[in-house]
């Protein structure tokens, strides 16, 4: 009898579906010590699941490659650093499957009573105290390493991509505000995981850009809200081949995935690219974040209050008062833009 739970069985079946036929048959031979001869591919997967005593035993087998586990987690919308070792990926998968029944139960449960509301508040307070212990500077560094390595690897000039890029790394309602100043100035908004991921992909895959982040003290700043939103501001240089084209400044808004520990997805991005031709003559390229942590926190405060009519008017007035590069460089108005 299999030692896997129902959710683990379903998850492992999907994961094994990423293997080719030869790998499935070889894995079946290993699991059963060649004592069971499956009829076909689906029968081999059924036998593998039946004779596996635990998730760890199955996923840690050599024939279940690290890349397969990573790809499965990515298809489930889990953003995990591509350098994560196999034993940690196994734990991520196990945690994800353990939480699936709780998620389904939550979706079908009745509305919370007053007592439930109190319990929910206490749980949120507990989570906030736990979040206070997170080293957000380190989180920002690890995220930027992962994000820019993955994005830049999609550049055809860099060789084959190291991992799959796609909408699974974003929340479905993600927003991208893209400002660029080269021969002309433009601000364009993009909405939705599919559109945002394709627009960012086109920067490196079609325009052959390479974004090089500056992760020292002046090039990276991080802040967090009491509700779990983490904001990361990073600056760097923009390249194409051996030519430095200009600088960029980018703000990410991340929200933790509630189903898998230590996993975050992108909620919004503000990207600003300034071409060297747009800079004043003699200006030295200095990839540094032009705002402080307090500005990130102020940006969050405006985001949370944006349902208020008065706040929306103030934001519009702030944006209308300045244009282009000036608006992006003027403290809090820069972040609002």
C-alpha positions as CSV (number, residue, x, y, z in Angstrom):
1,X,0.0,0.0,0.0
2,X,1.3,3.5,-0.8
3,X,2.5,5.7,2.0
4,X,1.4,8.9,0.2
5,X,-1.6,11.0,1.1
6,X,-4.3,11.8,-1.5
7,X,-2.8,15.3,-2.2
8,X,0.7,13.8,-2.4
9,X,-0.5,11.2,-4.8
10,X,-2.1,13.8,-7.1
11,X,0.9,16.1,-6.9
12,X,3.4,13.3,-7.6
13,X,1.3,12.1,-10.5
14,X,1.5,15.6,-12.1
15,X,5.2,15.8,-11.4
16,X,6.0,12.4,-12.9
17,X,4.1,13.5,-16.0
18,X,7.0,15.8,-16.7
19,X,9.3,12.8,-17.2
20,X,9.6,11.1,-20.6
21,X,8.6,7.5,-21.2
22,X,12.1,6.0,-20.7
23,X,12.6,7.8,-17.4
24,X,9.2,6.6,-16.2
25,X,9.9,3.0,-17.0
26,X,13.4,3.2,-15.5
27,X,12.0,4.7,-12.3
28,X,9.3,2.0,-12.1
29,X,12.1,-0.7,-12.4
30,X,14.0,1.0,-9.5
31,X,11.0,1.4,-7.2
32,X,9.8,-2.2,-7.7
33,X,13.2,-3.8,-8.1
34,X,12.1,-5.0,-11.5
35,X,9.4,-7.2,-10.0
36,X,6.5,-5.5,-11.6
37,X,6.2,-5.0,-15.4
38,X,3.8,-2.1,-16.2
39,X,1.5,-2.3,-19.3
40,X,2.1,1.3,-20.4
41,X,3.2,4.7,-19.2
42,X,0.1,5.4,-17.0
43,X,0.3,2.0,-15.4
44,X,4.0,2.6,-14.6
45,X,3.1,5.9,-12.9
46,X,0.4,4.1,-10.9
47,X,2.9,1.4,-9.8
48,X,5.5,4.0,-8.8
49,X,3.0,5.8,-6.6
50,X,1.6,2.5,-5.2
51,X,5.1,1.2,-4.1
52,X,6.5,4.5,-2.8
53,X,6.5,4.6,0.9
54,X,6.9,8.4,1.2
55,X,7.3,11.6,-0.8
56,X,10.9,11.9,0.3
57,X,11.7,8.4,-0.8
58,X,10.2,9.0,-4.3
59,X,11.5,12.5,-5.0
60,X,15.0,11.9,-3.7
61,X,15.6,9.1,-6.2
62,X,18.3,10.0,-8.7
63,X,16.0,9.5,-11.7
64,X,13.7,12.3,-10.3
65,X,16.0,15.2,-11.3
66,X,16.2,18.5,-9.5
67,X,15.1,20.3,-12.6
68,X,11.9,18.3,-12.8
69,X,10.9,19.2,-9.3
70,X,11.7,22.9,-9.9
71,X,9.7,22.9,-13.1
72,X,6.7,21.3,-11.4
73,X,6.7,23.9,-8.6
74,X,7.0,26.7,-11.1
75,X,3.9,25.4,-12.9
76,X,2.0,25.6,-9.6
77,X,2.9,29.3,-9.4
78,X,5.6,29.0,-6.7
79,X,8.5,31.4,-7.1
80,X,11.6,29.7,-5.7
81,X,15.2,30.7,-6.4
82,X,16.7,28.6,-9.2
83,X,19.8,27.8,-7.2
84,X,17.7,26.0,-4.5
85,X,19.2,22.6,-3.8
86,X,17.2,19.4,-4.5
87,X,16.5,18.5,-0.8
88,X,15.0,21.9,-0.3
89,X,12.9,21.6,-3.4
90,X,11.6,18.3,-2.1
91,X,10.6,20.0,1.2
92,X,8.9,22.8,-0.8
93,X,6.8,20.2,-2.7
94,X,6.0,18.3,0.5
95,X,4.9,21.5,2.3
96,X,2.8,22.6,-0.7
97,X,0.9,19.3,-0.9
98,X,0.4,19.3,2.9
99,X,-1.3,22.7,2.6
100,X,-3.6,21.8,-0.3
101,X,-6.3,20.1,1.8
102,X,-6.4,23.1,4.2
103,X,-6.8,25.4,1.2
104,X,-9.7,23.5,-0.2
105,X,-11.3,23.4,3.3
106,X,-10.9,27.1,3.6
107,X,-12.5,27.7,0.2
108,X,-15.6,25.7,1.2
109,X,-16.0,26.7,4.8
110,X,-18.7,28.9,6.2
111,X,-18.1,32.6,7.0
112,X,-16.2,33.3,10.2
113,X,-18.2,33.9,13.3
114,X,-17.2,36.7,15.7
115,X,-15.0,34.2,17.6
116,X,-13.5,33.2,14.3
117,X,-12.8,36.9,13.5
118,X,-10.9,37.2,16.8
119,X,-8.9,34.0,16.1
120,X,-8.0,35.3,12.6
121,X,-6.8,38.6,14.0
122,X,-4.7,36.8,16.6
123,X,-3.2,34.6,13.8
124,X,-2.4,37.7,11.7
125,X,-0.8,39.4,14.7
126,X,1.3,36.3,15.2
127,X,2.3,36.2,11.6
128,X,3.3,39.9,11.8
129,X,5.5,39.3,14.8
130,X,7.1,36.4,12.9
131,X,7.7,38.7,9.9
132,X,9.5,41.2,12.0
133,X,12.3,38.6,12.4
134,X,12.8,38.3,8.6
135,X,16.0,39.9,7.3
136,X,14.4,41.9,4.5
137,X,17.8,43.2,3.2
138,X,18.9,39.6,2.6
139,X,15.5,38.8,1.1
140,X,15.9,41.7,-1.3
141,X,19.4,40.5,-2.3
142,X,18.3,37.0,-2.9
143,X,15.2,38.0,-4.8
144,X,17.3,40.4,-7.1
145,X,19.9,37.7,-7.7
146,X,17.1,35.3,-8.7
147,X,15.0,37.7,-10.8
148,X,17.8,39.3,-12.9
149,X,19.6,36.1,-13.4
150,X,16.4,34.4,-14.7
151,X,15.4,37.4,-16.8
152,X,18.8,38.0,-18.3
153,X,19.2,34.3,-19.1
154,X,16.3,34.7,-21.6
155,X,18.6,36.9,-23.8
156,X,19.5,34.9,-26.9
157,X,23.0,36.4,-26.7
158,X,23.5,34.6,-23.3
159,X,22.9,31.1,-24.6
160,X,20.1,28.7,-23.7
161,X,17.8,30.0,-20.8
162,X,18.7,28.5,-17.4
163,X,15.0,28.2,-16.4
164,X,11.5,28.8,-17.7
165,X,10.2,32.4,-17.5
166,X,6.5,33.0,-17.4
167,X,3.4,34.3,-15.6
168,X,3.8,31.8,-12.8
169,X,6.2,34.2,-11.0
170,X,3.5,36.9,-10.7
171,X,0.1,37.3,-9.0
172,X,-2.6,37.2,-11.6
173,X,-3.5,40.9,-11.1
174,X,0.1,42.2,-11.2
175,X,0.7,45.7,-12.5
176,X,3.8,47.0,-14.4
177,X,4.4,50.7,-14.8
178,X,7.2,51.2,-17.4
179,X,8.8,54.6,-17.8
180,X,11.6,55.0,-20.3
181,X,13.5,58.1,-21.5
182,X,15.7,57.6,-24.6
183,X,15.0,59.5,-27.8
184,X,11.5,60.0,-26.4
185,X,9.7,59.8,-23.1
186,X,6.9,57.4,-22.4
187,X,5.0,55.9,-19.4
188,X,3.0,52.8,-20.2
189,X,1.0,50.6,-17.8
190,X,0.6,46.8,-18.2
191,X,-1.9,44.6,-16.2
192,X,-2.1,40.9,-15.7
193,X,0.5,38.2,-15.2
194,X,0.6,37.1,-18.8
195,X,1.0,40.6,-20.3
196,X,3.5,41.8,-17.7
197,X,5.7,38.7,-18.0
198,X,5.7,39.0,-21.8
199,X,6.6,42.7,-21.7
200,X,9.6,42.1,-19.4
201,X,10.6,39.1,-21.5
202,X,10.6,41.2,-24.7
203,X,13.2,43.6,-23.1
204,X,15.8,40.9,-23.1
205,X,14.6,38.4,-25.8
206,X,13.7,40.9,-28.5
207,X,15.5,44.1,-27.6
208,X,18.6,42.1,-26.4
209,X,19.0,44.2,-23.2
210,X,20.9,43.1,-20.1
211,X,20.0,44.6,-16.8
212,X,22.9,44.6,-14.3
213,X,21.6,45.4,-10.7
214,X,23.8,47.3,-8.2
215,X,23.3,45.4,-5.0
216,X,25.5,47.4,-2.7
217,X,24.2,49.8,0.0
218,X,23.3,52.6,-2.4
219,X,21.8,50.4,-5.1
220,X,19.4,48.4,-3.0
221,X,16.8,49.4,-0.4
222,X,14.0,47.3,1.2
223,X,11.0,48.0,3.3
224,X,8.0,46.0,4.6
225,X,4.4,46.8,5.6
226,X,2.6,45.3,8.6
227,X,0.3,43.5,6.2
228,X,3.1,41.5,4.6
229,X,3.9,43.5,1.5
230,X,7.6,43.7,0.9
231,X,9.0,46.5,-1.3
232,X,12.4,46.3,-2.9
233,X,14.0,49.2,-4.7
234,X,17.0,48.4,-6.9
235,X,19.2,50.4,-9.4
236,X,21.6,49.3,-12.0
237,X,22.9,49.7,-15.6
238,X,21.4,48.7,-18.9
239,X,23.6,47.0,-21.5
240,X,23.4,45.6,-25.0
241,X,26.4,43.5,-25.9
242,X,29.5,45.4,-24.9
243,X,27.7,48.8,-24.9
244,X,26.3,50.5,-21.8
245,X,23.1,52.1,-22.8
246,X,22.0,53.8,-19.6
247,X,20.7,53.2,-16.1
248,X,17.5,51.8,-14.6
249,X,15.7,52.1,-11.3
250,X,13.1,49.5,-10.3
251,X,10.6,48.9,-7.5
252,X,9.1,45.5,-6.8
253,X,6.2,44.8,-4.5
254,X,6.2,41.2,-3.2
255,X,3.6,39.3,-1.3
256,X,4.3,35.9,0.4
257,X,2.6,32.9,-1.1
258,X,0.4,31.5,1.8
259,X,0.7,27.9,0.7
260,X,4.5,27.4,0.6
261,X,6.9,28.7,3.2
262,X,9.5,31.3,2.2
263,X,8.0,31.7,-1.3
264,X,7.1,35.2,-2.7
265,X,5.3,36.3,-5.8
266,X,5.4,39.7,-7.6
267,X,2.4,42.0,-7.0
268,X,3.6,45.2,-8.8
269,X,6.7,46.6,-10.6
270,X,7.7,50.2,-11.4
271,X,10.5,50.2,-13.9
272,X,12.3,53.3,-15.1
273,X,15.0,53.2,-17.8
274,X,17.0,56.3,-18.6
275,X,19.1,56.2,-21.8
276,X,22.6,57.7,-21.7
277,X,21.5,60.1,-24.5
278,X,18.9,61.6,-22.2
279,X,21.4,62.5,-19.5
280,X,22.9,65.9,-19.3
281,X,26.3,66.2,-21.1
282,X,29.2,65.1,-18.8
283,X,26.9,63.3,-16.4
284,X,28.5,60.1,-15.0
285,X,26.3,57.0,-14.8
286,X,25.7,56.2,-11.2
287,X,23.3,53.3,-10.7
288,X,22.0,54.3,-7.2
289,X,18.5,54.2,-5.8
290,X,17.3,57.8,-5.5
291,X,14.8,57.3,-2.7
292,X,15.0,56.2,0.9
293,X,13.3,53.5,2.8
294,X,10.9,56.0,4.2
295,X,9.8,56.8,0.6
296,X,9.0,53.1,0.1
297,X,6.9,53.2,3.2
298,X,5.2,56.4,2.1
299,X,4.5,54.7,-1.3
300,X,2.9,51.8,0.5
301,X,0.7,54.2,2.6
302,X,-0.6,55.8,-0.6
303,X,-1.3,52.4,-2.1
304,X,-3.4,51.3,0.9
305,X,-5.3,54.5,1.0
306,X,-5.9,54.8,-2.8
307,X,-9.6,54.0,-2.3
308,X,-10.1,57.4,-0.7
309,X,-11.2,60.1,-3.2
310,X,-9.2,62.8,-1.6
311,X,-6.0,60.7,-1.8
312,X,-6.6,59.9,-5.4
313,X,-7.0,63.6,-6.2
314,X,-3.8,64.4,-4.3
315,X,-1.9,61.7,-6.3
316,X,-3.3,63.1,-9.6
317,X,-2.3,66.6,-8.7
318,X,1.2,65.4,-7.7
319,X,1.6,63.7,-11.1
320,X,0.1,66.6,-13.0
321,X,2.5,69.1,-11.4
322,X,5.6,67.6,-13.0
323,X,6.3,65.6,-16.0
324,X,8.7,62.9,-17.2
325,X,12.1,62.6,-15.5
326,X,11.3,65.4,-13.0
327,X,8.3,63.6,-11.6
328,X,10.2,60.4,-11.2
329,X,13.1,62.1,-9.4
330,X,11.1,64.1,-6.9
331,X,10.8,62.1,-3.7
332,X,7.5,60.6,-3.0
333,X,6.0,61.8,-6.3
334,X,8.6,59.7,-8.0
335,X,7.3,56.6,-6.3
336,X,3.7,57.5,-7.1
337,X,4.6,57.9,-10.7
